[in-house]
Structure formats: structure tokens, C-alpha cells
Amino acid sequence: MQLSIGNDHAGVEYKEAIEAYLKDKGHNITNHGTDTNESVDYPDFIHPVAEDVSSGKVDLGIIICGSGNGAAITANKHQKIRAALCWTKEIVALAREHNNANILSLPARYLSIPQALAMVETYITTDFEGGRHQGRIDKMPCM
């Protein structure tokens, strides 16, 4: 699977752990995140992930900032993006099954790295259920 990942300064350690975890499982990663703990503007690192996903360059995206909110809001400005801010594996599973979330937004300041890794595993192994959920997804875009 091809994934794109982006993060701000709050998510550097998470990005590194997630990237290593995914590469170990044989996935290809495009890294758009910062590698420094110095303060940066998260949209600069989130927009490229959303562009990768919306263009079909990658299968899924993962974005990380302190609360996960700013990253999710930024990504969701792009057409074809359904970024889900998640804080448990159960929410991740529902975001994939019911909403066909194509970007996972993680709140680095509210998760441990092991929790984040477990959520990423759920994200990449859970499929969209389709059916009645597809009609709802079709109604999401404004354009």
C-alpha cells in the first residue's frame, strides 16, 4: 500500500514511529512532515498529503498535529478528502467502515505512540462497508 504522511512539530516522534512501523510491514511512505521540533505551520505539511490522496497518488494518508483538529480541518478543505480525527481504535474502524475515511488525523498530545500505532493498524486493515454508507458519502461534497 502507498501512504502519505504529514505532521507538524507536535507529531515528529509519532511520524517517525508510524513510518518505521509501516515500512516494516512492507508499505511505501511519502513523508511530507517536518523532522524538527521547532514550531511550524501545520497546513504547510498537511496540504501535500491531501493532494497526494485526492489525486490518487497514494491509497491513504495520515496526518498528525497536537490536537489533530487543525490538520483535519486543513485536509478536509480538499475535494475528495474525508479526513477523520480519531482518538480510539473503535473510532478509526467506524471512520473507515462507515465514512470511507481516506486520511487519518491523529492528536499527538492526547495519544501514546503505542496507541497511535494500534490505530494506524486498524486504519490500514479496515475496509469500507459500502452499501447504505455509500449514498451518504455521495452527499458530502458541496460542489
N, C-alpha and C positions, 0 to 999 in steps of 0.2 A: 504494500500500500504506500502511496505517496502522500505525505503530510507536510503542511506548512505550519511553522510555529513563530510566534512573536511575543515579545514581553517588554515591559519597562524595567526600571531599576529594582522594583519590588520582587520581580519574578526571575532574577538571574539564576539563582540556585535551583529553582523549580524547573526552569527551562533546561538547564544542564542535566538534571536527573531524568527528566522526561525524554530528552533527546537520546541519552545513553540507553535508557530502557527500551525505547522504540527501535533504535538501531540494533540492539542486541536481539530483538525479535525479528529482524530482517526487513524492517521498514525503511524507506528513504525519506529523509527530512530536509526541508528547505528552511534554514534558520534566518529569520528576519529580525530577531530580537537583539537587544543590547547585551553586551557582555560585561558591563560595568555597573557598579552600584551607585554611580553618580546620577543625580536626578536628570531625567529625560522626559520628553513629552510623548506619552504612550501612543497618540494617533500616528506618529511617525513610524511606529513599528507594527501597528495593527492594520492599517490600510493595506500594506503589501500582502498580508495574509489573506485578507478579504478578497483582494484582487486575484490572488492565486486560486482561491476556492471558486469564486464566481466565474472565472474564465475557464475552469475545468483543468487547469494546470496540475492541480493536486486533488486528491479524493476528499480530504478533510483538513480542518485547521484547528489549532489550539492557540489560545491567546491568554496572557497572564498579566494582571496588574494587581495592585494592592487589594482593592475590593472586588475586582472583576467587573464592576459596573461600567466604568469608563471605557474599558476595552470592548465590552459587549455593545454598548451604545454606538461606539465608533464603527464597529464591524457591521452592525445592522443598518447602517446608512447605505450600504451597497445592495444593489438588486441581486436577487438570488441567494442572499445570505440569511441564514436562520441561526444566529449565534445565541447560545443558551448559557446563561450564568448559572452554574451548578455548585452545590456545596455538599452533596452526598452522592454515593453511587446510585441510589434509587432515583434521584432526580435526573442523573445522567441517563439512566436507562429509559426513563419516560421521555426525556428530550429527544432521544434517538427514535424510540418506538412510535411515539405519537406525533412529534413535531418534525421529524427528519432533520434534526439539528445538524448542520454541516460545519459549525465551529463551536468548540467547547471553550467557554470562558471560565477561568479559574481565579478565585480570590486568594492570592498568595498569603495575605496577612491573617487568613482565617482557616487555613488548612496546613496540616503537616505534609511533608514530602511523601511519606508512605500513603497518606490519604489521597493525595493528588495522583500518585501512580496507580492506585487502585481505581480511581475514577477514569483515568486515561484508558486502562484496560477495559473497563466497562464500555467506554465510548467507542473504541475501535472494534469491539466484538458484538455489539448490539445492532441489530438491523431494524430498519423502518418497517412497521407492520403494514403500511399501505391501507387499502380498504377505505373505511369511513374517514380515516385521518387524511387521506389524500385530498378530498374535497375541501377540507378546512385549510390545508396548506395552499391550495389553489386560490383561496380567497385572501391570502395575506398581502400580496403585493398591492401597492397603491397605483402603479402605472400599468 
